[in-house]
Amino acid sequence: MPSPEDIYLFHEGTHYRSYRMLGAHLSVEEGVPGVRFSVWAPHATYVGLACDRNGWDGSREEDSLYKIPDSGIWTHFFPEIAQGTFYKYRIIGQDGSSFLKADPYGFQAEVRPDTASVVADIEGYRWGDAAWRRKNKGSYNKPLNIYEMHMGTWRQKENIHNKEGGELYSYTEMADLLIPYLQELSYTHVEFMPLAEHPYDLSWGYQGTGYFAATSRYGEPKELMYLIDRLHQANIGVILDWVPAHFAKDDPGLRLFDGSPCYEYSDPMLAEKPGWGTLSFDFGRPEVLSFLTSNALFWYDVYHIDGMRVDAVTSMLRLDFEKQEHQFRRNVNGGFENLEAIAFLQKLNSLVFEHYPHALMMAEESSAWPLVTAPVHDGGLGFNYKWNMGWMNDTLAYVEKEFDARPYHHNLLTFPIVYAYSENYTLPLSHDEVVHGKRSLLNKMPGSYEQKFAGLRLLLAYQMTSPGKKLLFMGGEFGQFIEWKDQEELDWLLLDYESHRKMLAYTAALNKFYLEEKALWELDHSFEGYEWISADDNWQSVISYIRKGKKAGDQLIIVINFQPVERPNYRIGVPKAGTYEEVFSTERPEFGGSGASSGALKTQKQEMHNQHQCLELTLAPLSMVVLKKSGRKVKGDEPAVLEEAPKGKARTTRAKAKSEDKPADKPLESETPAKKAAPRKRKTKSDDIP
């Protein structure tokens, strides 16, 4: 029974565990077992329970819920109703219309296409992840490599759209398939696309109806707990895609819940998201704030998730998001910002970090909105990570260019570093970029069949050695050739072919290398962690840079050749004299490369690229090499005197005609960020709380 304090906090917008008050809860009252149902329906004139036992009517007196005075909350204890009972609420609106609604706080739902809620027991699961939760602290100076996946199309027992009786794997079955795969590939986290209940498969979960119900497509709530528990015991974190921006308009869901707007704005110009056919939550309504903040904490409390990727943040922040002038209304100050949504996001993040200091709160924010990952007390939104959509868009635009066009678009590689430290970034290669005609990562690459694989190796290497945490959508790791089909499983049959097997082996080795090298993650969010060697060799499409850890001995030299042309006698400046050894290369034969190797390279004493020493090496076509200064004393380590190479020696083959007749100091194309990058925030002693 909701208490007066519960009701007060709910209406104040500060009941952060309102899922314990509302919904269907198994209980024993006056010695009688049953279920207490409670629902917020402030405009209803009647609310009744509709279920199997009353023929889905719910209009009789014995089916009715009692309205707590001055609360908008209806409640009633029904004896002899058990776990597993299907139910909806029979609601009569103020206009006299009668309709059925699923429970907004229901913990389980019927398997689609059916839409009833299900009485579920979410208590009593015996977790075995205490060790994981004790040690899972902080992330800024640790490796964070995320495998993004859609549960229903990663693997399937059968193709459910082409064969009758086909089944999806359950949460429990998925544990035995997924965990060894993630371990083999050395991922630190898995990110599940939305698992809250949703009616339409092809919405991928982004148009939900049951925010507290883990989708029944893959089983019951405790089966999802089991999967997450097993992942934690295997030292793999779990991130959940969460969608507070909007919800589906389907009749059983939240839209016009009691015949009038409850969860959505009453003003259609604020409520409607015309591009998506959905409705925005009313971020100014206290009861909606209690609903959303409770839902966020619910997934941490009940399912032990480690973080959230918050979807479509830009659509929340901007009143004019994807709208024409006549489709939106400005705020009270005449601006385009949704002030209520900003306040909600700040409250959300403050609340999550108050209860879960080591949580990951990642914003999918696609504009240049400032201070997304700055603390709330500094005027920021309070996330601790932001997806770097600019990096993703620029990088993919570059790698899709034909080789002879790349020198003219070199800025797409160099410009992202300008703002790389304005936020705490995650570098995503996500699902949105490999669907709806955008082609798979492999098929974005120009050139021959072999060059496509070399290009994909290069893309993943560039991502892994750039500053920021990492995310890759499923299929990219083995070179899915056809884009994500979003109904059928990945093309695992490709692993029957050597090129794809080698691609998978490459991804596993690259991920392992990432974990082992502190320079690739220890100073991810600090200017001190990155230094250009050469950013302006656009005519040869080569970039080189240094990644640094806290110790000087952890430094890595990265050189990437984005042309299918060998670069012999290529020189780069390096900070210290000595011998540099190849510690990773995309050209190893077990990865599908040519086998070309730099071996051990001794520095030559000549200033170059603002460094006191230089190295000379041969760059294989479409390759990356990572070098590290050897700690071993090698005879002849003293710097050699550099002999001048023949003029133009490093410019050869296909790029020659395009490059040698161009001035080497031709300015690059420039870009201006949409907004000035926000100043880098300083970390406090606790690097866990933004």
N, C-alpha and C positions, 0 to 999 in steps of 0.2 A: 504494500500500500504506500503510494507516494506520501512522504511526510510534508508538513508545512515548510520545513527548511528546504527540502528537495524542490518543491514548487517555487519557492521564492528564488532560489539560485537559478532554476531553469529559466524563469522569466527575466532574470537579470542578465542572462547570457553567460553565467559563470558556473554552470553545473557541468563540470568537466568529465563526469562519469555518469551522464544521464542515461546511458544504456543499462545501468543497474536499476533504474527507476521505471523506464518505459520499455515496452515490448512484452514478450511472453516469458514468464519466469516460473519454472517448476517450483512448487513450494508445498508446504504442509501448513494449513491454517485450522486452528481448533481441532487438531488431530486428524484432519482429513487431507489426503494428498490431492493435488490438482494443479492448476495453472492460474496465476494471476496475470490478466491482460490489462495493459495500460497504454493509452494512446492519446496524443495531443491532436485535437480536432476542434479548434476554438469556435468555428462558425457552424458546426453541425447542430442540428436539432435532435438527432438520434444517432447512436452508435450501438450496433449489436455484433455479436460474434457469429460468423457464418462458417460452417464446417460440415464434415460428412454427417455428423449425427443429427443435424437439423435440415439436411437436404440443401445446404448452401443458401438457406433463406436468411436467418439471422434477424428476422423482424418480429419474432414473438417476444413477449415480456420476459420469459425465462432466458432469452438470449441477450438481453440488453445489458449494456455497461452503464454504470452510474457516473454522472458528471459531478466532479468535485467543484463546489461553488467557487466562482470567481477565479477559475484556474484554466479553463479550456481543456482540462485533462479528464478523460473518461477511464474508468477502471472497474474491474469486477473479478472476483475469484470464482473460477468454474471447477467444481470438484469432478474427479474421475476422468479428467482429460489427461492424456499421457504424452510422453515424449513421442515424436513422430506424427502427431496429429497435424493434418493440413488445415489451414484456416485463412480467412480474410475478415476484414471488418465491413459490415453492412452500414453504410453511412447515408443519412438523409440530410441534404443541404438546405440552406435557407430558402431556396426556391421550390422546395418540395421534391426535388429529384432524388432518386435512390440509386446507389451504385456500390460496387465492391472494390475495396482497396487492399493491397498487400500491406504488411506491417512495416513502416519505415525503420523500426528498430528490430525487425525479425532477424534471428541469428542463422536462419537457414531458409532456403527456398526450394520449391519444386524444380525438377529438371525441366529446362525449356523444352517445348514451347509453353508448358503449363506455368502458371504465375502465382500460385498460392504460397503463403509463408508456411513454415514448418516449425512446430514446437521442438526446440533443440536444447540439449544439455551441453553447455560449453565448459562446465566445471569438471574438475577431477582428473584432467590429463596429468600424468606423472612425467614431468620434464627431466631430461638428462643432460641439459646444456649448461649447467651451473659453471663449469670450467670455462666455457666459451664466454659467458656473460661477465665473468670476473676479469678475463684478460682482454676483452674487446674494448679497449680504451684508447681514444684519440685516433686520428686518421691523417692529420695534416702532414706529418713527417713519416708516414708509413706508406707502403705500397697499397694501391687501391685499383684493382683491375676487374671490371664488371662484365659479366656475360649476360646480355639482355635476351630474354626469350619469351615466346608466346607458348603457354603451356599446351594448348590444343594442337599446335602444328609443328612442334619440335619433333615429336615422334607420335605415330598413331598405330594402333593394332591393325587397322584396315583403313582404307580411304573412305571416310564416313559419308562422303558425298556421292560416291560412285558404286558403293556396295551396300546392300541392305544388311542390317545387323552389325555394321561396323562399330567398333567401340573406341573411345578415347582411353588412354591410360589413366588410372586413378592417381590421386596424390601419393598413396602408399606405394603403388607400383612404380611411379616415377622416381621415387627415392633410389631404388636399385639401379635404374638406368642412368639417371642424371649425375648422381654423386661421383661415381668412378670416372665419368667423362670430364667433369669439372676438375677433379683431382689430377687426371692425366694432363690436362691443359694448364694447370697451375693458376686457375682463376681464384681471386680472393673473395669475390661476391657474385651472386646471381641476382639479377633484377627480373622479377616477373611483371609482365604487362598486366593490367588490372585484373584482380581476382574477385572483386566485389561483383555480386550478381548483376547480370545484364541480359536482356532478352534476345539480342541480335548478335549472332556470331561475328558478322563482318564489321561490327563496331569495335571489335578487339577488346571490349570491356570499357571503352571510353565514354559510353552512354549508359550509365548505370541506373538501376531501379532499387537495388537492395544493398545499401552501403554497409550494413553490419553483417551481411550474409556472404560468406565465402561461396563462390559459385559452385552449384551442385553438379556441374558438368563433370567434375573430377572426383566427387565423393563428398563425404560429410566433414563437418568442422574439425573433428579430432584427427581425421586423416591428414588434413593440411597441417595441423600441429605436429603430427608425426614427421611429415616431410621436412618441416623447418627444424625440428629437433635433430633429425638425422644430419641435415646440412651443417648445423652448428657443431655437432659432434665430429664432423669431418673438417672442422675449421673453415667453413665457408659461410660468409655472411649473407643475409637475405634483405633485399630492398624491394619494396612494393610500390608499383605505380599507383598513385592516388589522384582522384579527380574531383577536387572541390569546386571547379570552375563552373560546372554545368551538369544537368541530368536529363535523362530521356523523357520524352513526352508521353510514353506509353500509358494507357488508361490505368493499369493497376498500380502505377508508380506514384511519384510525389506530386505530379502536376495537379493543380486544383484539388488538393488532397481531400478537403471537406466540402468541396463545391466552390470554394473561393481560394485565391492564392494564399498559401501558407509558407511554402519553402521558397517559392520564386517571388521576385518583385511583382507588386501589383501593377506597376507601370510597364506596359508592353515594351516601351522603348528601352527600358533597363533590363527587362526579363529576356527578351528574345535574342537568340544567337542565330540569325537567319542563315549564315553559311553552314551551320551544322544541324539546324533543325532541332535545337535543344533549348533549354531554359537555364538562365543564370540563377544561382542561389541569391537570396536577398541578404547581402552581407551586413545590412544595417539592422536586421531583426534579431533581437536577443535570443529568441528560441532557436533560430537557425544557427546562431553562433554556438549555442550549447550543443546542438546536433553535430556540427562539423568538428568542433574541438574534441568532443567526446569520441567521435568516430576515429579521429587521428590517434588519440590515446588508446582506443580500443584495440587497434592492430598491434600496438606495442605491448599493451597489458596482456591481452589474451593470446596473441599469436607469436609473441616474442620477436617480431621483426626488428631489424637493425637500422632500417632507414626507409625513407620515402622519396621517391621522385615525384614532385608535385607537378602535375600536368597543366599545360596551357595557362601559365601564370600571366603572360602578356594579355590574354583575353580578359583576365580579371582586373588588371591594372588600368586598362584603357577602355573608356566608355565608347570610343569610336572604333574599337577593334573590328576590322572587316565589315564596317558599316558605312553606308552612304550618309550624307549630311542630314537627310530627313529621317534617318533610322536611329539616331541617338540624341541624348540630351546632355548638355554640359553640366558640370558640377556647380555648386553654389558660388564658387569663385570665378566661374566662366571658363574653367579649364577642362581638359580631357581626362584627367585622372579620376578613377573611382576611389574616392577618399575612404569609403567604407571598406572596400576590398583591401586597401593598403593597411588600414587599421587591423583588419582581420588577420592578414598574413603576419603582421608584426606580433599580434597576440598569439597566434598559432605557434610560431617559432619560439617565442619566449616560453610558452607553456611546455612545449615538447622538451626543450633543453632543461627546463626546471625539473621535470620528472625523469628525463633520460639524457643526462649530460653528454653522453658519447654517441648520441644518435646521428644519423646522416639525414639531413634535410636538403634535398637537391631541387633546385628550381629549373624547370624548362621554361626559360624566359628568352624570347627570340628577338627582343629589341635592344636598344642601348640604354635601358633603364639603369640609372646609377645606383650604386650601393646595395645591390641585391644581397651580397654576402657580408655586408657591414653590420655591426651590432645595432640592435634597435635603439639603444641609448645614444648612438651616434647618428640617428636618423635613417638607418638602413632597414631593409626588410627582415634581416635576421637569419636568413638561410646560411648554412655553412658551405654550400657548393652551388654553383650555377653551371648548367650545360653551356659549353662554349659553341653556340650555334654559328657564330661568325667564323670560327676556325673550321668547323665542319663544312660550311657552305663554300668558303674560299678554297679549302683543300680539295674538295670534290670537284669544284669548278676547274681547278688546275689540272688534276690528274685525268680529267676527261678530255683535255685539250690534245689535239694532234701534236706530235713531237715538234714539228717545225713552227708551231704557234706558241710553244711554251716560253721561248725567250721574251716574248712580248707581254707575258702575263706573270712574270717573275714576282711581281708585287703580291700576288695571291699567297705566296709562300712566306714573304717577309713581313707583310703588314700585320698579321695576327700577333706577332711578338710585341708590337707597339702597345697593345692593351692586355697582354698576357697576364699581367700582375694587377690589373684593376679590380679583379674579383678572384675568389678561389674557384678555379675552373675544373670541370671535368670535360675531357675531349670525347665527344660521342661520335660513333659511326652507327647510327640508330636505324630502327625499323622504317621510319618515315622516308629514308633515302633509298630504299631498295624495294619499293612497291609502287603500284599504280603507274607503270610505264617508265619509272626512273632507272630501271635496270639494276642488276646485282652489282656489288662492288667489283667483281671480276670482269663483268661485261661492260663496265664503264671504261675500262682501260683500252687505249688505242693499240693498234699494231697486230702482230700475228698472235697465234695461240700461245706460243711460248712467251711472247712479250707481255701478254695479258697477265700471266702468272707472275712474271718478274715485276710488273707494275703493282700487283696486289701485295706482293712481298714488300715492295718499297713503301706503299701506303701504310701498311701496318707498322713498319719499322719507323717511319716518320712520326706516326702517332705515338709510338711507344717511347721515342726519345725526345719528344717535345714536352715542355712543362705543362703539368696538369694531370689529373687522374684519368683513367681510361675506361671506355665502354665500347663493346663490339656486339652487334646484333648477330644472333644465331645464323649460321650458314656461311658467314664471312670467313670463319676460321678454316674451312676446307675448300673455299672457292665455289660456293653454290653458283651455278652458271646462269640459271633462270632466276629472275627476281622472286621475292617472297610471294607465294601464291595465296596466302592467308586462309586457305581452306584445306590444303593438303600438307602432309608432312614434308620436311626437308628432303632433298634428293640424296639420301644416304647411299644410293646405288653408285654415286660418283666415286665413292671410296674404292670401288673396284678398279679404278683407273689410277695409274701411277702418279700423274701430275697432281691429282687431288689428294692422294695419300701423302705425297711429299709436302703439299701445302699445309695439311693438318700437322705434320711433323714440324714444319717450320713454325707454325703458330705456337705449338707447345714449347719449342725451344726458345722462341722470342719471349714468351710469357715467363718462362723460368729465368731467363737472363734478366728480365725486368725485376723480378723478385730479388735476385742476387746482387744487383748493382744499386747501392744507395744513392749514387749520383742521379738516378732516374726518378727518385721520389722524395728524397730527404729534404730538399729545399724547393719543392714544387711551387710554393707560393711566395718565394723570395727572389728579388732581383739577383741576389748573390748566387743563385743556382744555375744561371744561364749566361753565356757570353758568346756573341757572334765571333767567329773567325773571319768568314767571308760571306756577306749577304748579297753582294752585288755582281756576282759572276753570272749575270742573266743570259749572256750569249752562249754560254756552255751549259746552262741549266744545272749548275752545281751550287749547293749550299754546304757550309761547314760551320760547326759550332761546338761549344764545350758545355757539357753538363757537369755540375759540381755537387758533391756532397759536403758534409761538414769537415771532413778530413781531406787534405790536399791529395793524398794518395788515391782517393776515390774518383778523381777526375776522369771523364771520358771524352774523347775526341770523336765527333761524328762527321762523316763526309758522305754526302748523297749526290749521286749522279742521276738526274731525271731524264737523260737522253739515251737512246739505244746505240750509243757511240762510245768506244773505249777512249779514255783520257790518259795516255801515257805521260810520264814525267810531270804529273800534276803536283803543284806545290802549295802547301798551306803553312801558315805560321802556327807555332806551338809555344806554350809558355815556358817550358823548361827543357834543358839539354838532357840527352840520354837516349835510351832505346825504347821505342814504342812498339807494342805488339798488338796484333789483331786479336780482339776478344770476341767479336761477333761479326758475321758477314752474311748478307743475303745470298751470296754466291756459292755457298757450300753445296756440294753435289747431292747430299741427302735432302736438301730443300728444293732441288730442281735447278740449282744454279750451275754455272760453268766450271766451278772448282777453282777459279782464280783466287789467289790469296796474296795478301800484302806481306805476310811473314813478319820478321823483325825489321824495324826501320830505325836507322840512326839519324839523329838530328844533324842539321848542317847550320853552321853559325852565320846566319844572315837574318837581319830584321825583315819581317814580312807580316802583313796584316796586324800591325801594332804589337807583334810579339818579337822576342829577341832571337828565336830559333825558328827553323822551318824544317819540314819533312817533304820528301819527294816520293810519290807513290803512283801506281797505275790504278785508275778507276775502271772497273769493268762496266759494260753497258747496263743501264737501269739497275744500279746497285747501291747499297749502303755498306760502309765498313765502319766499325767502331774500334778505336785504338785506345790503349791504356799504357801509360808509362810503366815500364818494367821496374820492379823493385830490386831485381837482380843486378849485380855488378857484372857487366859484360866487357871483355877486353875490347878496347877501341871505343868506349863510350864517350871519349872526349869529342867535342863537336868537330865536324869536318869543315873544311873551307869549301864553300859552294862555288862550283863552276857554273858560269852562265849557260843556260840551255839555249839551243838555237831558237831564234825568234819565231813565235807562232807554233812551236812544237806541240803544245798541248791542245791545239785546236785542229781537229781532224775530221775526216769522213763526212757524214751527212750534214753536220752542223757547219762545216767549213765555209761553204758557199754563202750561207746565211749570216755567218758571224764575222769573218775576217774583213769584210768590207764595211763593217759598222764601227764607229768609234767606241773604244772600250769604256769610255766614261759617259756614254749616253745615259741621261737620267731615266730612271724607271718611272713607269706610270705611278701616279700617287693617288691615294685615297684619303678622304677625310672622314673620320668616324662621325656617325650621326650625332653623337653627343661626346663632350669631352670625357675621357676616361676618369672614373672616380679615383681618388688617391688611395693607394694601398693601405689597408688598415693594419695596425700593429697587433701582433698576437700578445695575449696576456700570458701569465704563468700557466694557466690551464688552457691548453690548445684545443680543448674539447668543446668549449662553449663559445659560439660566435658573438 
